Amino acid sequence: MANEERLDSLKDQIEGTVKKVVEEVTHDKSQEEAKKDKQKAKMNPEK
């Protein structure tokens, strides 16, 4: 029984860590996209 509780605890920790990493990576990616969009806007000013 204790092993199952330990496994559940570890599973929760892993899922939390994965979610956090995915959010950070997604956030970084959207910042990169925003930078690229700004650079494109500077290179191609609208008429």
mmCIF entry with sequence, helices, sheets and N, C-alpha, C, O atoms, coordinates in Angstrom:
data_MODEL
# 
_entry.id   MODEL 
# 
_entity.id                         1 
_entity.type                       polymer 
_entity.pdbx_number_of_molecules   1 
# 
_entity_poly.entity_id                      1 
_entity_poly.type                           'polypeptide(L)' 
_entity_poly.nstd_linkage                   no 
_entity_poly.nstd_monomer                   no 
_entity_poly.pdbx_seq_one_letter_code       MANEERLDSLKDQIEGTVKKVVEEVTHDKSQEEAKKDKQKAKMNPEK 
_entity_poly.pdbx_seq_one_letter_code_can   MANEERLDSLKDQIEGTVKKVVEEVTHDKSQEEAKKDKQKAKMNPEK 
_entity_poly.pdbx_strand_id                 A 
# 
loop_
_entity_poly_seq.entity_id 
_entity_poly_seq.num 
_entity_poly_seq.mon_id 
_entity_poly_seq.hetero 
1 1  MET n 
1 2  ALA n 
1 3  ASN n 
1 4  GLU n 
1 5  GLU n 
1 6  ARG n 
1 7  LEU n 
1 8  ASP n 
1 9  SER n 
1 10 LEU n 
1 11 LYS n 
1 12 ASP n 
1 13 GLN n 
1 14 ILE n 
1 15 GLU n 
1 16 GLY n 
1 17 THR n 
1 18 VAL n 
1 19 LYS n 
1 20 LYS n 
1 21 VAL n 
1 22 VAL n 
1 23 GLU n 
1 24 GLU n 
1 25 VAL n 
1 26 THR n 
1 27 HIS n 
1 28 ASP n 
1 29 LYS n 
1 30 SER n 
1 31 GLN n 
1 32 GLU n 
1 33 GLU n 
1 34 ALA n 
1 35 LYS n 
1 36 LYS n 
1 37 ASP n 
1 38 LYS n 
1 39 GLN n 
1 40 LYS n 
1 41 ALA n 
1 42 LYS n 
1 43 MET n 
1 44 ASN n 
1 45 PRO n 
1 46 GLU n 
1 47 LYS n 
# 
_struct_asym.id          A 
_struct_asym.entity_id   1 
# 
_struct_conf.conf_type_id            HELX_P 
_struct_conf.id                      HELX_P1 
_struct_conf.pdbx_PDB_helix_id       AA1 
_struct_conf.beg_label_comp_id       ALA 
_struct_conf.beg_label_asym_id       A 
_struct_conf.beg_label_seq_id        2 
_struct_conf.pdbx_beg_PDB_ins_code   ? 
_struct_conf.end_label_comp_id       MET 
_struct_conf.end_label_asym_id       A 
_struct_conf.end_label_seq_id        43 
_struct_conf.pdbx_end_PDB_ins_code   ? 
_struct_conf.beg_auth_comp_id        ALA 
_struct_conf.beg_auth_asym_id        A 
_struct_conf.beg_auth_seq_id         2 
_struct_conf.end_auth_comp_id        MET 
_struct_conf.end_auth_asym_id        A 
_struct_conf.end_auth_seq_id         43 
_struct_conf.pdbx_PDB_helix_class    1 
_struct_conf.details                 ? 
_struct_conf.pdbx_PDB_helix_length   42 
# 
_struct_conf_type.id          HELX_P 
_struct_conf_type.criteria    ? 
_struct_conf_type.reference   ? 
# 
loop_
_atom_site.group_PDB 
_atom_site.id 
_atom_site.type_symbol 
_atom_site.label_atom_id 
_atom_site.label_alt_id 
_atom_site.label_comp_id 
_atom_site.label_asym_id 
_atom_site.label_entity_id 
_atom_site.label_seq_id 
_atom_site.pdbx_PDB_ins_code 
_atom_site.Cartn_x 
_atom_site.Cartn_y 
_atom_site.Cartn_z 
_atom_site.occupancy 
_atom_site.B_iso_or_equiv 
_atom_site.pdbx_formal_charge 
_atom_site.auth_seq_id 
_atom_site.auth_comp_id 
_atom_site.auth_asym_id 
_atom_site.auth_atom_id 
_atom_site.pdbx_PDB_model_num 
ATOM 1   N N  . MET A 1 1  ? 0.831  -1.206 0.000   1.00 0.00 ? 1  MET A N  1 
ATOM 2   C CA . MET A 1 1  ? 0.000  0.000  0.000   1.00 0.00 ? 1  MET A CA 1 
ATOM 3   C C  . MET A 1 1  ? 0.868  1.260  0.000   1.00 0.00 ? 1  MET A C  1 
ATOM 4   O O  . MET A 1 1  ? 0.591  2.217  -0.724  1.00 0.00 ? 1  MET A O  1 
ATOM 5   N N  . ALA A 1 2  ? 1.910  1.246  0.814   1.00 0.00 ? 2  ALA A N  1 
ATOM 6   C CA . ALA A 1 2  ? 2.788  2.415  0.885   1.00 0.00 ? 2  ALA A CA 1 
ATOM 7   C C  . ALA A 1 2  ? 3.452  2.677  -0.465  1.00 0.00 ? 2  ALA A C  1 
ATOM 8   O O  . ALA A 1 2  ? 3.668  3.828  -0.846  1.00 0.00 ? 2  ALA A O  1 
ATOM 9   N N  . ASN A 1 3  ? 3.772  1.607  -1.180  1.00 0.00 ? 3  ASN A N  1 
ATOM 10  C CA . ASN A 1 3  ? 4.394  1.771  -2.494  1.00 0.00 ? 3  ASN A CA 1 
ATOM 11  C C  . ASN A 1 3  ? 3.458  2.481  -3.463  1.00 0.00 ? 3  ASN A C  1 
ATOM 12  O O  . ASN A 1 3  ? 3.891  3.335  -4.236  1.00 0.00 ? 3  ASN A O  1 
ATOM 13  N N  . GLU A 1 4  ? 2.172  2.129  -3.422  1.00 0.00 ? 4  GLU A N  1 
ATOM 14  C CA . GLU A 1 4  ? 1.209  2.774  -4.312  1.00 0.00 ? 4  GLU A CA 1 
ATOM 15  C C  . GLU A 1 4  ? 1.093  4.259  -3.997  1.00 0.00 ? 4  GLU A C  1 
ATOM 16  O O  . GLU A 1 4  ? 1.025  5.085  -4.907  1.00 0.00 ? 4  GLU A O  1 
ATOM 17  N N  . GLU A 1 5  ? 1.072  4.601  -2.711  1.00 0.00 ? 5  GLU A N  1 
ATOM 18  C CA . GLU A 1 5  ? 0.997  6.010  -2.323  1.00 0.00 ? 5  GLU A CA 1 
ATOM 19  C C  . GLU A 1 5  ? 2.237  6.750  -2.802  1.00 0.00 ? 5  GLU A C  1 
ATOM 20  O O  . GLU A 1 5  ? 2.144  7.877  -3.288  1.00 0.00 ? 5  GLU A O  1 
ATOM 21  N N  . ARG A 1 6  ? 3.391  6.120  -2.667  1.00 0.00 ? 6  ARG A N  1 
ATOM 22  C CA . ARG A 1 6  ? 4.652  6.730  -3.121  1.00 0.00 ? 6  ARG A CA 1 
ATOM 23  C C  . ARG A 1 6  ? 4.614  6.949  -4.632  1.00 0.00 ? 6  ARG A C  1 
ATOM 24  O O  . ARG A 1 6  ? 5.022  7.997  -5.131  1.00 0.00 ? 6  ARG A O  1 
ATOM 25  N N  . LEU A 1 7  ? 4.120  5.947  -5.345  1.00 0.00 ? 7  LEU A N  1 
ATOM 26  C CA . LEU A 1 7  ? 4.020  6.079  -6.801  1.00 0.00 ? 7  LEU A CA 1 
ATOM 27  C C  . LEU A 1 7  ? 3.079  7.218  -7.186  1.00 0.00 ? 7  LEU A C  1 
ATOM 28  O O  . LEU A 1 7  ? 3.385  8.005  -8.082  1.00 0.00 ? 7  LEU A O  1 
ATOM 29  N N  . ASP A 1 8  ? 1.938  7.304  -6.511  1.00 0.00 ? 8  ASP A N  1 
ATOM 30  C CA . ASP A 1 8  ? 0.998  8.390  -6.793  1.00 0.00 ? 8  ASP A CA 1 
ATOM 31  C C  . ASP A 1 8  ? 1.648  9.738  -6.527  1.00 0.00 ? 8  ASP A C  1 
ATOM 32  O O  . ASP A 1 8  ? 1.485  10.676 -7.309  1.00 0.00 ? 8  ASP A O  1 
ATOM 33  N N  . SER A 1 9  ? 2.386  9.838  -5.425  1.00 0.00 ? 9  SER A N  1 
ATOM 34  C CA . SER A 1 9  ? 3.058  11.083 -5.071  1.00 0.00 ? 9  SER A CA 1 
ATOM 35  C C  . SER A 1 9  ? 4.085  11.458 -6.139  1.00 0.00 ? 9  SER A C  1 
ATOM 36  O O  . SER A 1 9  ? 4.146  12.607 -6.578  1.00 0.00 ? 9  SER A O  1 
ATOM 37  N N  . LEU A 1 10 ? 4.884  10.482 -6.548  1.00 0.00 ? 10 LEU A N  1 
ATOM 38  C CA . LEU A 1 10 ? 5.889  10.743 -7.582  1.00 0.00 ? 10 LEU A CA 1 
ATOM 39  C C  . LEU A 1 10 ? 5.221  11.131 -8.899  1.00 0.00 ? 10 LEU A C  1 
ATOM 40  O O  . LEU A 1 10 ? 5.690  12.024 -9.604  1.00 0.00 ? 10 LEU A O  1 
ATOM 41  N N  . LYS A 1 11 ? 4.128  10.452 -9.220  1.00 0.00 ? 11 LYS A N  1 
ATOM 42  C CA . LYS A 1 11 ? 3.405  10.755 -10.457 1.00 0.00 ? 11 LYS A CA 1 
ATOM 43  C C  . LYS A 1 11 ? 2.908  12.204 -10.433 1.00 0.00 ? 11 LYS A C  1 
ATOM 44  O O  . LYS A 1 11 ? 3.032  12.923 -11.424 1.00 0.00 ? 11 LYS A O  1 
ATOM 45  N N  . ASP A 1 12 ? 2.351  12.622 -9.306  1.00 0.00 ? 12 ASP A N  1 
ATOM 46  C CA . ASP A 1 12 ? 1.870  13.998 -9.175  1.00 0.00 ? 12 ASP A CA 1 
ATOM 47  C C  . ASP A 1 12 ? 3.020  14.985 -9.329  1.00 0.00 ? 12 ASP A C  1 
ATOM 48  O O  . ASP A 1 12 ? 2.877  16.007 -10.001 1.00 0.00 ? 12 ASP A O  1 
ATOM 49  N N  . GLN A 1 13 ? 4.163  14.684 -8.708  1.00 0.00 ? 13 GLN A N  1 
ATOM 50  C CA . GLN A 1 13 ? 5.326  15.570 -8.813  1.00 0.00 ? 13 GLN A CA 1 
ATOM 51  C C  . GLN A 1 13 ? 5.786  15.681 -10.260 1.00 0.00 ? 13 GLN A C  1 
ATOM 52  O O  . GLN A 1 13 ? 6.068  16.776 -10.748 1.00 0.00 ? 13 GLN A O  1 
ATOM 53  N N  . ILE A 1 14 ? 5.861  14.546 -10.940 1.00 0.00 ? 14 ILE A N  1 
ATOM 54  C CA . ILE A 1 14 ? 6.314  14.540 -12.337 1.00 0.00 ? 14 ILE A CA 1 
ATOM 55  C C  . ILE A 1 14 ? 5.342  15.326 -13.205 1.00 0.00 ? 14 ILE A C  1 
ATOM 56  O O  . ILE A 1 14 ? 5.764  16.137 -14.029 1.00 0.00 ? 14 ILE A O  1 
ATOM 57  N N  . GLU A 1 15 ? 4.049  15.096 -13.028 1.00 0.00 ? 15 GLU A N  1 
ATOM 58  C CA . GLU A 1 15 ? 3.057  15.813 -13.828 1.00 0.00 ? 15 GLU A CA 1 
ATOM 59  C C  . GLU A 1 15 ? 3.156  17.314 -13.584 1.00 0.00 ? 15 GLU A C  1 
ATOM 60  O O  . GLU A 1 15 ? 3.065  18.102 -14.525 1.00 0.00 ? 15 GLU A O  1 
ATOM 61  N N  . GLY A 1 16 ? 3.343  17.718 -12.325 1.00 0.00 ? 16 GLY A N  1 
ATOM 62  C CA . GLY A 1 16 ? 3.483  19.137 -12.009 1.00 0.00 ? 16 GLY A CA 1 
ATOM 63  C C  . GLY A 1 16 ? 4.708  19.736 -12.673 1.00 0.00 ? 16 GLY A C  1 
ATOM 64  O O  . GLY A 1 16 ? 4.654  20.840 -13.214 1.00 0.00 ? 16 GLY A O  1 
ATOM 65  N N  . THR A 1 17 ? 5.810  19.004 -12.632 1.00 0.00 ? 17 THR A N  1 
ATOM 66  C CA . THR A 1 17 ? 7.048  19.485 -13.244 1.00 0.00 ? 17 THR A CA 1 
ATOM 67  C C  . THR A 1 17 ? 6.889  19.600 -14.753 1.00 0.00 ? 17 THR A C  1 
ATOM 68  O O  . THR A 1 17 ? 7.312  20.588 -15.353 1.00 0.00 ? 17 THR A O  1 
ATOM 69  N N  . VAL A 1 18 ? 6.285  18.598 -15.359 1.00 0.00 ? 18 VAL A N  1 
ATOM 70  C CA . VAL A 1 18 ? 6.084  18.621 -16.808 1.00 0.00 ? 18 VAL A CA 1 
ATOM 71  C C  . VAL A 1 18 ? 5.207  19.809 -17.197 1.00 0.00 ? 18 VAL A C  1 
ATOM 72  O O  . VAL A 1 18 ? 5.513  20.515 -18.158 1.00 0.00 ? 18 VAL A O  1 
ATOM 73  N N  . LYS A 1 19 ? 4.128  20.033 -16.466 1.00 0.00 ? 19 LYS A N  1 
ATOM 74  C CA . LYS A 1 19 ? 3.250  21.171 -16.767 1.00 0.00 ? 19 LYS A CA 1 
ATOM 75  C C  . LYS A 1 19 ? 4.020  22.481 -16.686 1.00 0.00 ? 19 LYS A C  1 
ATOM 76  O O  . LYS A 1 19 ? 3.890  23.345 -17.554 1.00 0.00 ? 19 LYS A O  1 
ATOM 77  N N  . LYS A 1 20 ? 4.836  22.623 -15.619 1.00 0.00 ? 20 LYS A N  1 
ATOM 78  C CA . LYS A 1 20 ? 5.598  23.853 -15.426 1.00 0.00 ? 20 LYS A CA 1 
ATOM 79  C C  . LYS A 1 20 ? 6.567  24.075 -16.590 1.00 0.00 ? 20 LYS A C  1 
ATOM 80  O O  . LYS A 1 20 ? 6.668  25.182 -17.118 1.00 0.00 ? 20 LYS A O  1 
ATOM 81  N N  . VAL A 1 21 ? 7.271  23.022 -16.980 1.00 0.00 ? 21 VAL A N  1 
ATOM 82  C CA . VAL A 1 21 ? 8.236  23.139 -18.079 1.00 0.00 ? 21 VAL A CA 1 
ATOM 83  C C  . VAL A 1 21 ? 7.526  23.479 -19.381 1.00 0.00 ? 21 VAL A C  1 
ATOM 84  O O  . VAL A 1 21 ? 7.990  24.327 -20.144 1.00 0.00 ? 21 VAL A O  1 
ATOM 85  N N  . VAL A 1 22 ? 6.408  22.823 -19.635 1.00 0.00 ? 22 VAL A N  1 
ATOM 86  C CA . VAL A 1 22 ? 5.661  23.095 -20.866 1.00 0.00 ? 22 VAL A CA 1 
ATOM 87  C C  . VAL A 1 22 ? 5.201  24.549 -20.885 1.00 0.00 ? 22 VAL A C  1 
ATOM 88  O O  . VAL A 1 22 ? 5.291  25.210 -21.920 1.00 0.00 ? 22 VAL A O  1 
ATOM 89  N N  . GLU A 1 23 ? 4.711  25.053 -19.760 1.00 0.00 ? 23 GLU A N  1 
ATOM 90  C CA . GLU A 1 23 ? 4.269  26.447 -19.699 1.00 0.00 ? 23 GLU A CA 1 
ATOM 91  C C  . GLU A 1 23 ? 5.436  27.396 -19.953 1.00 0.00 ? 23 GLU A C  1 
ATOM 92  O O  . GLU A 1 23 ? 5.288  28.373 -20.687 1.00 0.00 ? 23 GLU A O  1 
ATOM 93  N N  . GLU A 1 24 ? 6.609  27.115 -19.346 1.00 0.00 ? 24 GLU A N  1 
ATOM 94  C CA . GLU A 1 24 ? 7.772  27.977 -19.548 1.00 0.00 ? 24 GLU A CA 1 
ATOM 95  C C  . GLU A 1 24 ? 8.200  27.969 -21.005 1.00 0.00 ? 24 GLU A C  1 
ATOM 96  O O  . GLU A 1 24 ? 8.465  29.022 -21.584 1.00 0.00 ? 24 GLU A O  1 
ATOM 97  N N  . VAL A 1 25 ? 8.267  26.789 -21.598 1.00 0.00 ? 25 VAL A N  1 
ATOM 98  C CA . VAL A 1 25 ? 8.697  26.684 -22.990 1.00 0.00 ? 25 VAL A CA 1 
ATOM 99  C C  . VAL A 1 25 ? 7.698  27.390 -23.896 1.00 0.00 ? 25 VAL A C  1 
ATOM 100 O O  . VAL A 1 25 ? 8.095  28.111 -24.812 1.00 0.00 ? 25 VAL A O  1 
ATOM 101 N N  . THR A 1 26 ? 6.421  27.191 -23.654 1.00 0.00 ? 26 THR A N  1 
ATOM 102 C CA . THR A 1 26 ? 5.387  27.831 -24.466 1.00 0.00 ? 26 THR A CA 1 
ATOM 103 C C  . THR A 1 26 ? 5.483  29.345 -24.326 1.00 0.00 ? 26 THR A C  1 
ATOM 104 O O  . THR A 1 26 ? 5.358  30.068 -25.315 1.00 0.00 ? 26 THR A O  1 
ATOM 105 N N  . HIS A 1 27 ? 5.703  29.829 -23.105 1.00 0.00 ? 27 HIS A N  1 
ATOM 106 C CA . HIS A 1 27 ? 5.830  31.264 -22.856 1.00 0.00 ? 27 HIS A CA 1 
ATOM 107 C C  . HIS A 1 27 ? 7.043  31.819 -23.594 1.00 0.00 ? 27 HIS A C  1 
ATOM 108 O O  . HIS A 1 27 ? 6.947  32.855 -24.252 1.00 0.00 ? 27 HIS A O  1 
ATOM 109 N N  . ASP A 1 28 ? 8.183  31.138 -23.488 1.00 0.00 ? 28 ASP A N  1 
ATOM 110 C CA . ASP A 1 28 ? 9.396  31.581 -24.181 1.00 0.00 ? 28 ASP A CA 1 
ATOM 111 C C  . ASP A 1 28 ? 9.164  31.624 -25.681 1.00 0.00 ? 28 ASP A C  1 
ATOM 112 O O  . ASP A 1 28 ? 9.603  32.555 -26.356 1.00 0.00 ? 28 ASP A O  1 
ATOM 113 N N  . LYS A 1 29 ? 8.480  30.625 -26.200 1.00 0.00 ? 29 LYS A N  1 
ATOM 114 C CA . LYS A 1 29 ? 8.235  30.540 -27.630 1.00 0.00 ? 29 LYS A CA 1 
ATOM 115 C C  . LYS A 1 29 ? 7.371  31.715 -28.083 1.00 0.00 ? 29 LYS A C  1 
ATOM 116 O O  . LYS A 1 29 ? 7.634  32.306 -29.131 1.00 0.00 ? 29 LYS A O  1 
ATOM 117 N N  . SER A 1 30 ? 6.343  32.061 -27.306 1.00 0.00 ? 30 SER A N  1 
ATOM 118 C CA . SER A 1 30 ? 5.482  33.164 -27.718 1.00 0.00 ? 30 SER A CA 1 
ATOM 119 C C  . SER A 1 30 ? 6.237  34.490 -27.638 1.00 0.00 ? 30 SER A C  1 
ATOM 120 O O  . SER A 1 30 ? 5.964  35.397 -28.423 1.00 0.00 ? 30 SER A O  1 
ATOM 121 N N  . GLN A 1 31 ? 7.184  34.618 -26.702 1.00 0.00 ? 31 GLN A N  1 
ATOM 122 C CA . GLN A 1 31 ? 8.006  35.829 -26.655 1.00 0.00 ? 31 GLN A CA 1 
ATOM 123 C C  . GLN A 1 31 ? 8.902  35.901 -27.887 1.00 0.00 ? 31 GLN A C  1 
ATOM 124 O O  . GLN A 1 31 ? 9.080  36.974 -28.464 1.00 0.00 ? 31 GLN A O  1 
ATOM 125 N N  . GLU A 1 32 ? 9.470  34.761 -28.292 1.00 0.00 ? 32 GLU A N  1 
ATOM 126 C CA . GLU A 1 32 ? 10.296 34.711 -29.502 1.00 0.00 ? 32 GLU A CA 1 
ATOM 127 C C  . GLU A 1 32 ? 9.464  35.128 -30.712 1.00 0.00 ? 32 GLU A C  1 
ATOM 128 O O  . GLU A 1 32 ? 9.923  35.916 -31.539 1.00 0.00 ? 32 GLU A O  1 
ATOM 129 N N  . GLU A 1 33 ? 8.257  34.609 -30.819 1.00 0.00 ? 33 GLU A N  1 
ATOM 130 C CA . GLU A 1 33 ? 7.385  34.943 -31.941 1.00 0.00 ? 33 GLU A CA 1 
ATOM 131 C C  . GLU A 1 33 ? 7.090  36.440 -31.948 1.00 0.00 ? 33 GLU A C  1 
ATOM 132 O O  . GLU A 1 33 ? 7.091  37.066 -33.008 1.00 0.00 ? 33 GLU A O  1 
ATOM 133 N N  . ALA A 1 34 ? 6.842  37.010 -30.788 1.00 0.00 ? 34 ALA A N  1 
ATOM 134 C CA . ALA A 1 34 ? 6.554  38.442 -30.694 1.00 0.00 ? 34 ALA A CA 1 
ATOM 135 C C  . ALA A 1 34 ? 7.759  39.253 -31.169 1.00 0.00 ? 34 ALA A C  1 
ATOM 136 O O  . ALA A 1 34 ? 7.600  40.249 -31.875 1.00 0.00 ? 34 ALA A O  1 
ATOM 137 N N  . LYS A 1 35 ? 8.961  38.826 -30.782 1.00 0.00 ? 35 LYS A N  1 
ATOM 138 C CA . LYS A 1 35 ? 10.181 39.517 -31.229 1.00 0.00 ? 35 LYS A CA 1 
ATOM 139 C C  . LYS A 1 35 ? 10.293 39.473 -32.744 1.00 0.00 ? 35 LYS A C  1 
ATOM 140 O O  . LYS A 1 35 ? 10.580 40.486 -33.381 1.00 0.00 ? 35 LYS A O  1 
ATOM 141 N N  . LYS A 1 36 ? 10.065 38.294 -33.320 1.00 0.00 ? 36 LYS A N  1 
ATOM 142 C CA . LYS A 1 36 ? 10.162 38.147 -34.774 1.00 0.00 ? 36 LYS A CA 1 
ATOM 143 C C  . LYS A 1 36 ? 9.137  39.043 -35.460 1.00 0.00 ? 36 LYS A C  1 
ATOM 144 O O  . LYS A 1 36 ? 9.441  39.683 -36.466 1.00 0.00 ? 36 LYS A O  1 
ATOM 145 N N  . ASP A 1 37 ? 7.927  39.088 -34.918 1.00 0.00 ? 37 ASP A N  1 
ATOM 146 C CA . ASP A 1 37 ? 6.884  39.924 -35.511 1.00 0.00 ? 37 ASP A CA 1 
ATOM 147 C C  . ASP A 1 37 ? 7.285  41.396 -35.474 1.00 0.00 ? 37 ASP A C  1 
ATOM 148 O O  . ASP A 1 37 ? 7.059  42.130 -36.437 1.00 0.00 ? 37 ASP A O  1 
ATOM 149 N N  . LYS A 1 38 ? 7.882  41.829 -34.354 1.00 0.00 ? 38 LYS A N  1 
ATOM 150 C CA . LYS A 1 38 ? 8.332  43.219 -34.255 1.00 0.00 ? 38 LYS A CA 1 
ATOM 151 C C  . LYS A 1 38 ? 9.416  43.503 -35.285 1.00 0.00 ? 38 LYS A C  1 
ATOM 152 O O  . LYS A 1 38 ? 9.400  44.549 -35.934 1.00 0.00 ? 38 LYS A O  1 
ATOM 153 N N  . GLN A 1 39 ? 10.363 42.569 -35.437 1.00 0.00 ? 39 GLN A N  1 
ATOM 154 C CA . GLN A 1 39 ? 11.440 42.759 -36.413 1.00 0.00 ? 39 GLN A CA 1 
ATOM 155 C C  . GLN A 1 39 ? 10.870 42.829 -37.826 1.00 0.00 ? 39 GLN A C  1 
ATOM 156 O O  . GLN A 1 39 ? 11.303 43.658 -38.626 1.00 0.00 ? 39 GLN A O  1 
ATOM 157 N N  . LYS A 1 40 ? 9.912  41.975 -38.138 1.00 0.00 ? 40 LYS A N  1 
ATOM 158 C CA . LYS A 1 40 ? 9.291  41.995 -39.464 1.00 0.00 ? 40 LYS A CA 1 
ATOM 159 C C  . LYS A 1 40 ? 8.590  43.333 -39.690 1.00 0.00 ? 40 LYS A C  1 
ATOM 160 O O  . LYS A 1 40 ? 8.656  43.897 -40.782 1.00 0.00 ? 40 LYS A O  1 
ATOM 161 N N  . ALA A 1 41 ? 7.928  43.830 -38.667 1.00 0.00 ? 41 ALA A N  1 
ATOM 162 C CA . ALA A 1 41 ? 7.209  45.096 -38.788 1.00 0.00 ? 41 ALA A CA 1 
ATOM 163 C C  . ALA A 1 41 ? 8.187  46.240 -39.055 1.00 0.00 ? 41 ALA A C  1 
ATOM 164 O O  . ALA A 1 41 ? 7.885  47.148 -39.829 1.00 0.00 ? 41 ALA A O  1 
ATOM 165 N N  . LYS A 1 42 ? 9.361  46.195 -38.414 1.00 0.00 ? 42 LYS A N  1 
ATOM 166 C CA . LYS A 1 42 ? 10.376 47.234 -38.650 1.00 0.00 ? 42 LYS A CA 1 
ATOM 167 C C  . LYS A 1 42 ? 10.903 47.155 -40.078 1.00 0.00 ? 42 LYS A C  1 
ATOM 168 O O  . LYS A 1 42 ? 11.114 48.184 -40.721 1.00 0.00 ? 42 LYS A O  1 
ATOM 169 N N  . MET A 1 43 ? 11.119 45.935 -40.576 1.00 0.00 ? 43 MET A N  1 
ATOM 170 C CA . MET A 1 43 ? 11.670 45.752 -41.919 1.00 0.00 ? 43 MET A CA 1 
ATOM 171 C C  . MET A 1 43 ? 10.654 46.118 -42.994 1.00 0.00 ? 43 MET A C  1 
ATOM 172 O O  . MET A 1 43 ? 11.018 46.638 -44.049 1.00 0.00 ? 43 MET A O  1 
ATOM 173 N N  . ASN A 1 44 ? 9.395  45.848 -42.726 1.00 0.00 ? 44 ASN A N  1 
ATOM 174 C CA . ASN A 1 44 ? 8.346  46.089 -43.719 1.00 0.00 ? 44 ASN A CA 1 
ATOM 175 C C  . ASN A 1 44 ? 7.288  47.036 -43.156 1.00 0.00 ? 44 ASN A C  1 
ATOM 176 O O  . ASN A 1 44 ? 6.174  46.614 -42.847 1.00 0.00 ? 44 ASN A O  1 
ATOM 177 N N  . PRO A 1 45 ? 7.635  48.312 -43.022 1.00 0.00 ? 45 PRO A N  1 
ATOM 178 C CA . PRO A 1 45 ? 6.617  49.231 -42.474 1.00 0.00 ? 45 PRO A CA 1 
ATOM 179 C C  . PRO A 1 45 ? 5.416  49.310 -43.421 1.00 0.00 ? 45 PRO A C  1 
ATOM 180 O O  . PRO A 1 45 ? 5.562  49.337 -44.643 1.00 0.00 ? 45 PRO A O  1 
ATOM 181 N N  . GLU A 1 46 ? 4.250  49.347 -42.826 1.00 0.00 ? 46 GLU A N  1 
ATOM 182 C CA . GLU A 1 46 ? 3.042  49.399 -43.651 1.00 0.00 ? 46 GLU A CA 1 
ATOM 183 C C  . GLU A 1 46 ? 2.902  50.776 -44.268 1.00 0.00 ? 46 GLU A C  1 
ATOM 184 O O  . GLU A 1 46 ? 3.258  51.787 -43.663 1.00 0.00 ? 46 GLU A O  1 
ATOM 185 N N  . LYS A 1 47 ? 2.371  50.796 -45.494 1.00 0.00 ? 47 LYS A N  1 
ATOM 186 C CA . LYS A 1 47 ? 2.245  52.067 -46.226 1.00 0.00 ? 47 LYS A CA 1 
ATOM 187 C C  . LYS A 1 47 ? 1.097  52.897 -45.719 1.00 0.00 ? 47 LYS A C  1 
ATOM 188 O O  . LYS A 1 47 ? 0.855  53.992 -46.226 1.00 0.00 ? 47 LYS A O  1 
# 
